[in-house]
Structure formats: C-alpha cells, structure tokens
Amino acid sequence: MSASQGLLVCWALLVSLSAGTVLAGAAGLWLVVLLLAASKAWLIADGFMELRHAPWGWRLMLLGWAVVLVLLIGVIC
C-alpha cells in the first residue's frame, strides 16, 4: 500500500470513528464515546503523524496523554 493510500484509509477510518462518536453521544453512550476518542487519538498518532516507527518513548507519551485525558473525563463524568 502506498503512502497516499494509507492516508486515505486513515482518513476514512477517522470519518467513521467521528460519525460513531456523534451517534454514540446522541444515544447517551458516554463510555463508547470515550473509547472511540481514544481510538481516534491512536489512529492519528500512528497513521497521520506516522509515529508507528518512532521510538517507544515518543509513542508512549503521545498515546499515554490520550489515555490520561479519557480516564480523567471518564472519572469526572
């Protein structure tokens, strides 16, 4: 798969996850919204930012931040 095809696949997945987030939010399924948000953060980091091959420290910091935010929002709500 070429780089441009990979980006198109990432984009299509992000659109699908965004639509799912809106639908889950409208249905009041907040846990699903948080899980979809974490999935989107992971896809952005590995797909668009291409940190898939970056050192583990960078990936851990970026993906860890998304998990921390999801956990904080989940605890607050």
C-alpha positions as CSV (number, residue, x, y, z in Angstrom):
1,M,0.0,0.0,0.0
2,S,1.4,3.4,-1.0
3,A,1.7,6.3,1.5
4,S,-1.2,8.2,-0.1
5,Q,-3.4,5.1,0.0
6,G,-2.5,4.6,3.7
7,L,-3.5,8.2,4.5
8,L,-6.8,7.7,2.6
9,V,-7.5,4.6,4.7
10,C,-6.7,6.6,7.9
11,W,-8.9,9.4,6.8
12,A,-11.8,7.1,6.1
13,L,-11.4,5.4,9.5
14,L,-11.3,8.8,11.2
15,V,-14.5,9.8,9.5
16,S,-16.2,6.6,10.5
17,L,-15.0,6.9,14.1
18,S,-16.2,10.6,14.2
19,A,-19.6,9.6,13.0
20,G,-19.7,6.8,15.5
21,T,-18.8,9.3,18.3
22,V,-21.6,11.6,17.3
23,L,-24.1,8.7,17.2
24,A,-22.9,7.3,20.5
25,G,-23.1,10.7,22.1
26,A,-26.6,11.3,20.8
27,A,-27.6,7.9,22.3
28,G,-26.0,8.8,25.6
29,L,-23.4,6.0,25.4
30,W,-20.6,8.0,27.0
31,L,-18.3,5.1,27.6
32,V,-18.4,4.3,23.9
33,V,-17.7,8.0,23.1
34,L,-14.6,7.9,25.3
35,L,-13.4,4.6,23.7
36,L,-13.9,6.0,20.2
37,A,-12.0,9.2,21.2
38,A,-9.1,7.1,22.4
39,S,-9.2,5.1,19.2
40,K,-9.1,8.3,17.1
41,A,-6.1,9.5,19.1
42,W,-4.2,6.3,18.5
43,L,-5.1,6.4,14.7
44,I,-3.9,10.0,14.4
45,A,-0.6,9.2,16.2
46,D,0.2,6.1,14.3
47,G,-1.4,6.9,11.0
48,F,-1.2,10.6,10.2
49,M,1.7,11.5,12.4
50,E,3.5,8.3,11.4
51,L,4.8,7.6,14.9
52,R,4.4,3.9,14.2
53,H,8.1,3.5,13.8
54,A,9.2,6.2,16.2
55,P,11.0,5.4,19.5
56,W,8.7,3.9,22.1
57,G,9.2,6.9,24.4
58,W,7.6,9.3,21.9
59,R,4.7,7.0,21.2
60,L,4.1,6.3,24.9
61,M,4.0,10.0,25.7
62,L,1.5,10.8,22.9
63,L,-0.7,7.8,23.3
64,G,-0.5,8.0,27.1
65,W,-1.7,11.5,27.1
66,A,-4.8,10.5,25.2
67,V,-5.5,7.7,27.7
68,V,-5.0,10.1,30.7
69,L,-7.5,12.5,29.2
70,V,-10.0,9.8,28.5
71,L,-9.6,8.5,32.1
72,L,-9.9,12.0,33.6
73,I,-13.1,12.8,31.6
74,G,-14.5,9.4,32.5
75,V,-13.9,9.9,36.2
76,I,-15.3,13.5,36.1
77,C,-18.5,12.5,34.2
